[in-house]
């Protein structure tokens, strides 16, 4: 494969088919500059279809010098505590600037992408189900169109979620020298509450909704992106233990409220009198108690 011009990719043919050229939506200028300078070697090309679009993924081995320490601005900002949640996607101990010219924020709202797309997706899936003919060797054109509509909605949902996650994680590693996170067991957090026939679970529907919301925010993916992007910017990642009670402990005096439930959105400290949003209190606790380790 090779790039022909600013937005053209020449793909070699396979199985006796001739090579062909496609136009790219995204400019490969940065990659071509690296390859021309000898700093990158293209190793493979994967072409795949996601929903209504084709994607060409170019895998390259790049030689790059990583910074040895954070910038002066990052060192001045120091450490930030990050609490991941469902009501708000992220609650921070210190302000974060997401867009140039916009005011810094302490809370990153949950875009609820799955919830906002659910009605369209459910309707498209019902139409696809009605048009499906069981046992048919070939489905109708109407079914194929409905199937393509469902695939398009899924692809758009995934793209919007990925864009939001990459924006947040990029801004975090650019603006702080150290990021404090929770050690989350996402697989355990999103396990089913159905139980067994002999011992059925409780609040199954509510737990299923919570699971969907956690997966929609993408706790594991946000953590993964912070880990590898931190190495690019010489940022240190710190973590608190898995079972640390970040939202049930007062960040000022250390008093613990063992009776607090998920429905309690405000933390009331009975020792020092501090009253604060429970997620903001958790962010401060994560910042104060996370154990530093080099990313």
C-alpha positions as CSV (number, residue, x, y, z in Angstrom):
1,X,0.0,0.0,0.0
2,X,1.0,3.6,-0.4
3,X,-0.4,7.1,-0.3
4,X,-1.1,8.8,-3.6
5,X,-1.4,12.5,-3.0
6,X,-2.9,14.3,0.0
7,X,-6.0,12.2,0.4
8,X,-5.5,9.1,-1.7
9,X,-4.7,5.6,-0.5
10,X,-3.7,2.9,-3.0
11,X,-4.7,-0.6,-1.8
12,X,-3.1,-3.6,-3.4
13,X,-5.5,-6.1,-4.9
14,X,-5.9,-9.7,-3.7
15,X,-7.0,-12.9,-5.2
16,X,-6.1,-11.8,-8.7
17,X,-8.0,-8.5,-8.4
18,X,-6.2,-5.3,-9.5
19,X,-5.0,-2.6,-7.1
20,X,-7.3,0.3,-6.6
21,X,-7.2,3.8,-5.1
22,X,-9.7,5.2,-2.6
23,X,-10.2,8.8,-1.3
24,X,-9.6,9.3,2.4
25,X,-11.8,11.5,4.7
26,X,-8.9,12.2,7.1
27,X,-5.6,13.5,5.8
28,X,-2.6,11.1,6.2
29,X,-0.2,14.1,6.1
30,X,1.3,13.4,9.5
31,X,1.9,9.7,8.8
32,X,3.4,10.4,5.4
33,X,5.8,13.0,6.9
34,X,7.0,10.4,9.4
35,X,7.5,7.7,6.8
36,X,9.4,10.1,4.4
37,X,11.7,11.1,7.3
38,X,12.4,7.5,8.1
39,X,10.8,7.7,11.6
40,X,7.9,5.4,10.8
41,X,7.6,2.1,9.0
42,X,4.1,0.9,7.9
43,X,3.6,-2.8,8.9
44,X,0.0,-3.6,7.9
45,X,-3.3,-2.3,6.5
46,X,-6.7,-3.4,7.7
47,X,-9.9,-2.4,5.8
48,X,-13.1,-2.9,7.6
49,X,-16.7,-1.7,7.4
50,X,-18.4,-0.2,10.5
51,X,-22.1,0.6,9.9
52,X,-22.4,2.7,6.9
53,X,-18.6,3.6,6.5
54,X,-15.4,1.9,5.5
55,X,-12.3,2.3,7.6
56,X,-8.7,1.8,6.6
57,X,-6.5,1.2,9.7
58,X,-2.8,1.7,9.0
59,X,-0.5,0.1,11.6
60,X,2.9,1.7,11.8
61,X,6.0,1.4,14.0
62,X,7.1,4.9,14.9
63,X,10.3,6.0,16.5
64,X,9.6,8.9,18.8
65,X,11.3,10.6,21.8
66,X,9.1,10.8,24.8
67,X,9.4,13.6,27.3
68,X,11.4,12.8,30.5
69,X,9.3,15.0,32.7
70,X,6.0,16.9,32.6
71,X,5.9,20.5,31.3
72,X,6.1,23.4,33.7
73,X,2.4,24.0,33.4
74,X,1.7,20.4,34.3
75,X,4.0,20.5,37.3
76,X,2.4,23.7,38.5
77,X,-1.1,22.0,38.3
78,X,0.2,19.0,40.2
79,X,-2.2,16.1,41.0
80,X,-5.9,15.8,40.1
81,X,-8.3,13.3,41.6
82,X,-10.8,11.7,39.2
83,X,-14.1,10.0,40.3
84,X,-15.9,8.1,37.6
85,X,-19.6,7.9,37.9
86,X,-23.0,7.6,36.1
87,X,-24.8,10.7,37.1
88,X,-21.7,12.7,36.0
89,X,-19.2,10.9,33.9
90,X,-16.3,12.5,35.8
91,X,-16.1,14.6,39.0
92,X,-12.7,16.2,39.5
93,X,-10.9,17.6,42.5
94,X,-9.4,20.4,40.4
95,X,-10.7,22.2,37.3
96,X,-10.2,20.9,33.8
97,X,-10.4,22.9,30.6
98,X,-12.1,20.8,27.9
99,X,-12.3,23.4,25.1
100,X,-10.1,26.4,24.3
101,X,-11.8,29.5,25.5
102,X,-14.3,27.6,27.6
103,X,-14.3,28.0,31.4
104,X,-12.7,25.2,33.4
105,X,-15.1,22.6,34.9
106,X,-15.1,20.3,38.0
107,X,-17.8,18.1,36.6
108,X,-17.9,16.4,33.2
109,X,-21.5,15.6,32.4
110,X,-22.6,12.2,31.3
111,X,-23.7,12.6,27.7
112,X,-26.0,9.5,28.1
113,X,-25.4,8.5,24.5
114,X,-27.0,5.1,24.7
115,X,-30.1,6.5,26.4
116,X,-30.5,9.3,23.8
117,X,-30.2,6.8,21.0
118,X,-32.3,4.0,22.6
119,X,-35.7,5.0,21.0
120,X,-34.3,5.2,17.5
121,X,-32.3,2.0,17.9
122,X,-35.3,0.1,19.4
123,X,-37.6,1.2,16.5
124,X,-35.0,0.3,13.9
125,X,-34.5,-3.1,15.5
126,X,-38.3,-3.8,15.5
127,X,-38.5,-2.9,11.8
128,X,-35.6,-5.3,11.1
129,X,-37.2,-8.0,13.1
130,X,-40.6,-7.7,11.3
131,X,-38.9,-7.9,7.9
132,X,-36.9,-11.0,8.8
133,X,-38.1,-14.2,7.1
134,X,-37.2,-17.3,9.1
135,X,-35.7,-20.1,7.0
136,X,-35.3,-18.0,3.9
137,X,-32.1,-18.5,1.9
138,X,-32.1,-14.9,0.9
139,X,-33.6,-11.9,2.8
140,X,-35.6,-9.1,1.2
141,X,-34.2,-5.8,0.2
142,X,-36.3,-4.2,2.9
143,X,-34.7,-6.4,5.6
144,X,-31.2,-5.5,4.3
145,X,-32.0,-1.8,4.4
146,X,-33.3,-2.1,8.0
147,X,-30.2,-4.1,9.0
148,X,-28.0,-1.4,7.6
149,X,-29.9,1.2,9.5
150,X,-29.3,-0.6,12.8
151,X,-25.6,-1.0,12.0
152,X,-25.4,2.7,11.2
153,X,-26.9,3.7,14.6
154,X,-24.5,1.4,16.4
155,X,-21.6,2.8,14.5
156,X,-22.6,6.4,15.2
157,X,-23.1,5.6,18.9
158,X,-19.6,4.0,19.2
159,X,-18.0,6.9,17.3
160,X,-19.6,9.6,19.6
161,X,-18.6,7.6,22.7
162,X,-15.0,7.2,21.5
163,X,-14.8,10.9,20.7
164,X,-15.9,12.0,24.2
165,X,-13.6,9.5,25.9
166,X,-10.5,10.6,23.9
167,X,-11.2,14.3,24.5
168,X,-11.5,13.9,28.3
169,X,-8.4,11.6,28.6
170,X,-6.3,13.8,26.3
171,X,-7.1,17.0,28.3
172,X,-6.3,15.2,31.6
173,X,-2.8,14.1,30.6
174,X,-2.1,17.5,29.0
175,X,-3.0,19.6,32.0
176,X,-1.8,17.7,35.0
177,X,1.5,16.0,36.1
178,X,-0.2,13.3,38.1
179,X,-3.7,11.7,37.8
180,X,-5.2,9.9,40.7
181,X,-7.8,7.2,39.9
182,X,-9.8,4.4,41.5
183,X,-8.8,0.8,40.9
184,X,-12.1,-0.4,39.5
185,X,-13.3,-4.0,38.8
186,X,-15.6,-3.1,35.9
187,X,-16.4,-6.7,35.1
188,X,-17.6,-7.2,38.7
189,X,-19.5,-3.9,38.8
190,X,-21.5,-4.8,35.7
191,X,-22.3,-8.4,36.6
192,X,-25.9,-9.6,36.4
193,X,-28.2,-9.5,39.4
194,X,-30.5,-12.2,38.1
195,X,-29.1,-14.9,40.4
196,X,-30.3,-18.5,40.0
197,X,-33.8,-20.2,39.9
198,X,-33.2,-21.4,43.5
199,X,-31.9,-18.1,44.7
200,X,-33.1,-15.3,42.5
201,X,-31.6,-11.8,42.7
202,X,-33.2,-8.5,43.8
203,X,-33.8,-5.3,41.9
204,X,-32.8,-7.0,38.6
205,X,-34.1,-4.3,36.3
206,X,-32.5,-1.5,38.3
207,X,-29.1,-3.3,38.3
208,X,-29.4,-3.9,34.5
209,X,-30.0,-0.2,34.0
210,X,-27.0,0.7,36.1
211,X,-24.8,-1.8,34.2
212,X,-25.8,-0.2,30.9
213,X,-25.0,3.2,32.2
214,X,-21.6,2.1,33.5
215,X,-20.7,0.5,30.1
216,X,-22.0,3.5,28.2
217,X,-19.6,5.9,30.1
218,X,-16.8,3.3,29.6
219,X,-15.0,3.2,32.9
220,X,-12.5,0.6,31.7
221,X,-11.8,2.4,28.4
222,X,-11.2,5.7,30.1
223,X,-8.8,4.1,32.5
224,X,-7.0,2.3,29.6
225,X,-6.6,5.5,27.6
226,X,-5.2,7.4,30.6
227,X,-2.7,4.7,31.2
228,X,-1.1,4.7,27.8
229,X,-1.5,8.5,27.1
230,X,0.2,9.2,30.5
231,X,3.4,7.6,29.1
232,X,3.3,9.9,26.1
233,X,3.3,13.0,28.4
234,X,5.5,11.8,31.3
235,X,2.5,11.8,33.5
236,X,2.3,9.7,36.7
237,X,-0.7,7.6,37.4
238,X,-1.7,7.0,41.1
239,X,-4.4,4.7,42.3
240,X,-6.4,4.0,45.5
241,X,-7.2,0.3,46.4
242,X,-10.3,-1.4,44.9
243,X,-12.3,-1.3,48.2
244,X,-11.3,2.1,49.4
245,X,-14.4,3.9,50.6
246,X,-13.8,7.1,48.7
247,X,-17.5,8.3,48.7
248,X,-18.2,7.2,52.3
249,X,-15.2,8.9,54.0
250,X,-14.9,12.6,54.9
251,X,-11.9,14.0,53.0
252,X,-11.3,16.5,55.8
253,X,-11.3,14.5,59.0
254,X,-11.5,10.9,57.9
255,X,-14.9,10.0,59.5
256,X,-16.7,7.1,57.7
257,X,-20.4,6.9,57.0
258,X,-21.1,3.2,56.8
259,X,-24.9,3.7,56.4
260,X,-24.6,5.8,53.2
261,X,-26.4,4.3,50.1
262,X,-26.3,5.1,46.4
263,X,-29.4,7.2,46.8
264,X,-27.6,9.6,49.1
265,X,-26.1,12.2,46.8
266,X,-24.8,14.5,49.6
267,X,-22.2,13.6,52.1
268,X,-22.9,14.9,55.7
269,X,-19.9,14.4,58.1
270,X,-21.2,14.0,61.6
271,X,-17.7,14.6,63.0
272,X,-16.6,17.9,61.5
273,X,-19.9,19.1,60.0
274,X,-18.6,19.2,56.4
275,X,-21.4,19.0,53.8
276,X,-20.5,18.3,50.2
277,X,-21.6,16.4,47.1
278,X,-20.6,12.8,47.5
279,X,-18.8,12.5,44.2
280,X,-16.8,15.7,44.8
281,X,-15.9,14.3,48.3
282,X,-14.8,11.1,46.6
283,X,-12.6,13.0,44.1
284,X,-10.8,14.7,47.0
285,X,-10.3,11.4,48.8
286,X,-8.9,9.8,45.6
287,X,-6.5,12.7,45.2
288,X,-5.4,12.6,48.9
289,X,-5.0,8.8,49.3
290,X,-3.9,7.5,45.9
291,X,-0.6,5.6,45.8
292,X,1.8,7.0,43.3
293,X,3.4,4.7,40.7
294,X,5.1,5.6,37.5
295,X,3.0,5.1,34.4
